[in-house]
Amino acid sequence: MGILSTLIVIPLTAALLIFLTARGDSEASRRKARVIALASSVITFVLSVRLWLDFDATSAAFQFVERFPWIAALNIDYYLGIDGISLFMVLLTTLLQPVCILSSWHAIEKRVPEFMIAFSVLEALVIGVFCALDAMLFYVFFEAVLIPMYLIIGIWGGQNRIYAAFKFFLYTLAGSVLFLVALLYLYFQFGTFEIPLLMERAPALPLEVQKLLWLGMFVAFAVKVPMWPVHTWLPDAHVQAPTAGSVILAGILLKMGGYGFLRFSLPMLPQASVDFAEMVYVLSVVAVIYTSLVALRQHDMKKLIAYSSVAHMGFVTLGLFAFNQQGVEGGIIQMISHGVVSGALFLCVGVVYDRLHTREIERYGGLVTIMPRYALLFMLFTMASVGLPATSGFVGEFLVLVGMFQVSEVYALLAATGMVLGAAYALWLYRRVVFGELTKSDLKHMQDLTLTEKLSFAPLVAIVVWMGVYPLPYFEAMGPSVKQLLAHIDQHTVQPFNEMAEATP
């Protein structure tokens, strides 16, 4: 069994082990479930780091490939492999999983074994999404992710968890139906679900067909990102989900939409992607500005961060459809950074929620007096969200703007206003929660960060600073894959996109 299959099997084995040995709701069963889930997540993360160390950063080819027949009658294979783009999506997944387990150590007290099973299965399925090189295998993983996430929201969520879980499930499932239709068309046209082969053959389709297929895929990926105006499921899901659910939702599940664009829309339907780029710019800029303004009006901390996620993912889609090295690499870096930073911000909300059991901004104030370590970490992640230099948030947003400026100065300027608005709502939130006088009596007895909480934040702090100060290793690994993607797009479009941009007055 190869290393990619091992990454999938370990969390599944942990889920099975918890199911067999940690039944019931006794304290012993809870502890056993937590220990097994944490141990498997740490082992999986260590293996994924080894994946990076053994990765050939000079090659754009898929590496660590595993393949054997799955459903031979339909020519569907169990086909796995990663390139410089999917490598970091896998690493992001395995990094956030132990963070989620630690953050749930004391926060989740009911049905703990079932909770850990759901998270372990979710990790395995998401890794499968980022490693699949068979389109139907990708689709199976892509849709199966909904099941454990639905359960996490619906069972361990807040008061309106059932409504939020149904809305999340229906939005994402409905969006994926057209994606399935597009995949079936490609299969009947070319007789294969193999993603590398479809990348080679699908660009030869007539433009009218490409556009229809692109729109079918776009709906699925836009809902997952989520892009405006199909983003309305996200705030409800975040508000009702437990803290760990919000971390994995913002940190990982939203990235599946951006990854879908990189793996399907851009390489398989390049001419349609170029033709629809203007529409993506408009939707992205609207998302950046509109949801930032909406975030300014929020009174619930989680809902504010949820709307900020839509705005930050707007930068991702802008970068991916800039069709140049800076824009695409900036979009990928932004996906990684947003996964870490948004996850950390939801953890920051979870810390105070576990103590006071409210997310209303007005209920806080003056926390720096009694929780200085918490205030320091909250400030770091707020600055990263704003895009302060020397943090991970700056690198991605800066490159996206540089890439977008080469395409359209107008869209780059409009997107830059979103950075100003982002600073406004993020700093407004931080000031209201952390600064000011400590006047509320129930706040005076709140405890600063516990050891478990410090361990949860530690890897996120390291990544935010490392990516902000020295992002070169990330660019070295993803660079060849991005260059190959852009060369492929230029080869299969009537006129290279950058020439079109230069010709536009």
N, C-alpha and C positions, 0 to 999 in steps of 0.2 A: 504493500500500500504506500502510495506516494505521500509527500508532506502535505499537499493540499487536502487530500482525503482525510489525512490524520487530523488536520485542523477542524474538519467537519465532524469527524467521528468522536473526538474527545468530549465536546460538550453534549453530544447525544448519549454517549456512554454515561456521563455524569447524570443526565436526566433519568436514564434507566436505573442507575444505581440508587438515586434518591427515591425513585418510585418503589424499588424493592426493599430498601432498608430503612427508610425514614417515614413510614406511614404513621398516621395519627397526628394529633396536635399537642403532644407532650413536649416538654422543654428539651428532652433528649433528642427527639425527632427534629425539632427546629434547629438545634445546634448542629446535628449531623448534616442536615440539608444545606445549611449555610457553609459549613466547612467543605463539603464535597463540591458545591458550586464554585466557591472561591478558589479552591485548589485547581479545579479543571480550567477555570478562566485564566489563572496565572500561568499554568503549563501551556495553554494555548497561546497566550501572549508571548511567552519566551520562545516558543517554536516559530511564531510569526516574525520575531526579531531575527531569528536564524535565517528565515526566508529572505529578509532584506540583506543580511550579510553575504549570503550565497548568490544573490541576484547579480546578473551581469549587466551593469549599468551602461555598457557601451552598445547593447543590442536592443533593437526595437521588436524583436521576435517574442512570441509567447514562450514562457519558460515554465519549468516544472510540469510539463504536460502529462496528463494521465488520460487514457482513453480505452474504453471497451464497450461493446454493444449493450444497449439497455432494452430498447424495444425495436428489435431487428426488423419486424414487419413494416415499420414506419420510418426506418432509417434514422432512429433516434439513439444517440450514444450518450453514455456517461463520459463527458468530455470536459476536462478541467485544464486551466492554464492561466497564467497571469502575465501582464506586461507592466511597464512603468507606471501606468495609470491605475490599474486595479491593485497593484501592490500596496499603495497607500490607503486604499479603501479597506483592504483586509487588515492592515495594521491599525487603522482607526477603530475598526470593530473590536479587535482583540484588546486594544488599550482601554476602551470604555467599558467593556464587560466587567472586569474586576472592580472598576470604580463604582459601577451600578450595584454590584453585590455588596460592597462595603457600605455604600450609602443606605442600603436597605437592612443592614445588620440589626438595628434596633427599631427602625421606622416601621417595618412590616412585622406584625405580631400574629396575624391570623392567616391560616393556611400557608404557612411558610414553605413546607416542602413543595406544594403545588406552584407557588410563586417562583421558586428556584428552578423547578422543572421548566416552567414557561420561558424563563430567561435563558436557560441553557439551550433549549430547542431554538429559540429566536436567534441566538448567536450562530448556531450551526447553519440555519437557513440563510442568514445574511451573508455569511462567508461564501455559501454556495452561489448566491447571486453574483458576487464579485469575481468568482472563479470560473463560472460556467462558460464554456465555449460552444455549447450546443444551444440553439435558440429556444427549443422546447424545454430543455432542462433549466435554462434561465427563467423561462416563464413559470415553471412549476415552483422554483424557489421564490421568485418574485411575488407570486400570489400566496404561497404558503406562509410567508412572513405575516400576513394579515391575521392568521389564526391566533398565535400566541400574543400578538400585540392587542388584539381585540379582547382576549381574556384578561390581560394585564390591566387594561383600562376598565373593563366591565366588572371585574371582581374586586380589584384593589383600589379603584378610583374613588372620586369624591361623590357628593350627593347626587349629581346628575350624570353619573358615570354611564348608565345604560344608554341615554340619549347620545352622549358623546361617542360611545363605542359603536353604536349603530351608524351614526353619521360618518365616522372614520371608515368603517368597513364598506358602506355602500358607495361613498365617493370613490375610494380607491379601487374597489372591485369594478364598478361601472366604467371607470376610466380605462381599465385594462381589457375590456371586452374588444374594443376596436384594435388594440395592440395584437390580440390573439388572431383576429381576422387578417391583419396585415402579415403576421407570421405564416399563417396558412396559405395565403396567396403566394408568398415567396417560396414556400415548400412545393406547392403544385407547379410553380413556374420553373424552379431549378432542381427539384427532387432532393433537396437536402435542407437540414436545419443547422448545418455546420456554419458557425459565425464567420470564421476566416474565409470560407468559400463564398458566402453571401456578400462579404465585403468586396470580393473581386467581381462577382457577377451582377449583383443588383444595380450598380451604377449604370449598366447598359440599358435599363428599362426606359421606356419613353417618359418624357417629362410629365405628362398628364398622369400617368400611373404613379410615378414617383411622388407627385404631390398628394395624391389620395392616400398612399401608404404613409407618407410623412405625417399627414394630419391624424391618421389613425394612431400612430405611435405617439405623436405630440400630446394628444389628450391624456394618455396614460402617464407619460413622464411629467407633464405639466401639473397634474393632480398630485403626483408624488413630491414634486420639488418643495412646496407648491407655488405655482405662479398665480398672479392675479388674473382673472377673478375667481379661480377655482381653489382658493385658499381658505375658504370659510370654515372648513372642517378642522383646521389646525388649532386655532385658539381654544375651541371647545375641548379638543382632545388633550391639549397641554394642561388646561386648567383642571380637568377631572382626573388625569393620570396621576399615579403616585410619582414621587420625585424621580426614582430610577426609570420609570416609564417615560417621563419627559426627557430625561437625559438621552436615552437610547432613541427616542423618536426624533429629537432635534439633531442629535449627533450622528445617527446612522441612517435611519429610514428615509429622511429627506434627501440623502445623498444618492439614493437609488435612482431618482429621477434624473439628476445631472449625469450620473454614470450611464443611464440609458441613452441619453443624447450622444455621449461619446462613443458608445459601443454599437449603436444601431443607426440613429438618425443621420449623424454626420458622415460616417464612412460608407453606409449602404445607400443613402439617398442624398448624395452631395449637391446635385444641381437643385433639388427641391429645397435643401437646407439653405443654400445661397438665396434662392428666390423668396423664401419666407423669413429671411434674416431681419428685414425691416419690421415685420410684425413682432418678432421676438424682442427687438429693441424697444418698441413702444410698450409692450406688456411689461418688460423688465423695468423700464424707467417709471412707469405708473406704479409698479409694486414698490420700488425703492422710495418714491416720494409719498404716495398715498398711505401705505402702511406705516411709514414713519410718523406721519401726521396723526394717524389713528392711535399709534403707540403713545403719543403725547397726551392723549385724552384718557388713558387707562388709569384705574385706581387699584387694580389687582396686579401684583408683581409678575405673576406667571403669564397673565394675558399680555402684559407689556413686552415681556421677553419673547413671547410667541409671535407677536406682530413684528418685532425686530428681526426674527428669523426669516420671515417672508421678505423683508427688505434686504437682508444680507444675501439671501439666495437669489435675489434679483441681480446682484453683482455677478453671481456665478453664471447665470444664463447670458448676461451681456458678454462676459469674457469668452464663453465657449463659442458664441456665434460671431466673435470678432474675426475669426479665421486668420489669426496671426499668432506667432509664438508667444508673445507677451500676454495676449488676451487669454489664450487657452490655458497656459501654465498658471496665469493669475487666477482663472476660474477654478482650477484644480486645487491650488494652494488655499483659495478662499473656502472651498468645501472642507478641506482638512481643518483649517483654522476655525471655521464656524462650528464644526463638530466638537472641537475641544472647548472653545470659548462658550458657546451656548450651553453645552453640557455643564460646564463649571458654573455658569450663572444660575441654571436651574438647581444645582446643588446648593448654591448660596441661598436661594429662596427656601429650599428644603430645610436648611439648618435652622433658620428662625421660625419656620412653620412648625417644626417638630417641638419647639419650645413654647410657642404662643398659640399655635393652631389657628392662625389667620394669615392671609396673604394681602390684606388691605394695607396699602402704603401709609395711610393716615394713622394706623395703629402703632407705627414705629417712629424712631427719631432718637438721636443721641447714643446710638449703639457703640460708637467709638469709645465711649467712656468705660463701658463694661466688657466689651468684646473687641479689644484692639487687634488681635490676630485675625479675627473674622473681617474686620474693617479693612485690614491691609490686603487680604486676598480678594475681597470683593472689589477693592479699588483696582487691583491688577487686571482682573478679568473685565471690569468696566472699561478700562483704558484699552484693552485689546479689542473689545467690541467697537469702541469708537474708532480704532485704527491708529493708535498712537505709535510713532516710530519706535523700533526695538521690540515690538510685540508682533505676534503672528498675524494679527488683523491688518496691520499696515502693509505687509508684503503683498498679500493677495489683492487688496483693494487698489493699491498703487499700480500693480501690473495690469489689472483690468482696465483702469482709467488710461494707462499708457497705450494699451492695445486698442481700446475704444477710440482714443483720440486720433489714431491713424485711420480709422474708418469714418468717424463723424465727430466733429468738434461739438456739435449741438448736443448729441446724446451723451458725450463725455461730460459736458458741463452740467446737464440735467442730473446725471448720476452723481456728480460731485456734490450737488446740493443735498443729496440724501445723506452724505457723510456729515454735513453740518446738522441736519435734522437728527441724525443718529446720536451725535454728541449731545444735542439738546435733551432728548428723552433719557439717555443713559445717565448723564450727569444729574438731571432732575431727580431720577430715581435714587441715585446714590446719595445725593444731598438730603433728601427727605428721610431716608432710612437710617443713614449713618451719622450725619451731622446734626447740629441743633442741640437744644437742651434736653436732658433726660428727665422729663416731667411725669411720665406715666409710671405709676407705682409697680405695675406688673412686669415692667421691663427691667427693673433694678435688680432682679434676682436671676436674670438669664445668664447661663453659663457660656463661657467662651468655647472655642473649638475643642472637641474631645479627641482622643488619640485616633479613633476610627475615622473621624471626619478629616483630620490632618492627613492620614494615609490616603484618603479618597482624593484630596486636592493635590497631593505632592506630584504625581505624574503629569497632571494637567498644567501645573505651574511650570514644570520643566519643559514641556513641549511648547507652551506659549512663548517662553523666553528664548528657547533654542531656535525655533522657527523665525523669530523676530530678529535675532542677532546673527545667526549663521544658517541661512536656508539653503546653502549650496548643495548639501547632500540630496535634498529633495529634488532640486532641479536636475542634478546629474542623473538621477534614476529615471525621472519621467521625460527628460529631454528628447531622447531618441524616439520614444513612442509618439510624442506630440509632433515631432518633425515628420515622422512617417505619415501620421494622420493628415497633416496639412498638405504634404506632397500628394497624397492620395486624392484629396479634395480638389487640388489644382489640376491634377491629371484628368479628372472626370467631370470637370465643369467646362462649359463652353468658353468662358473667359474667367481667368483667375480672379478671385474676389477682390484682392488688393488693387488690381488694375481697374476694376469696376469702381472702387471707392475713389481712386485717383481721378477717374474720368468724371465723377459727379461734381458739379459746380458747387 
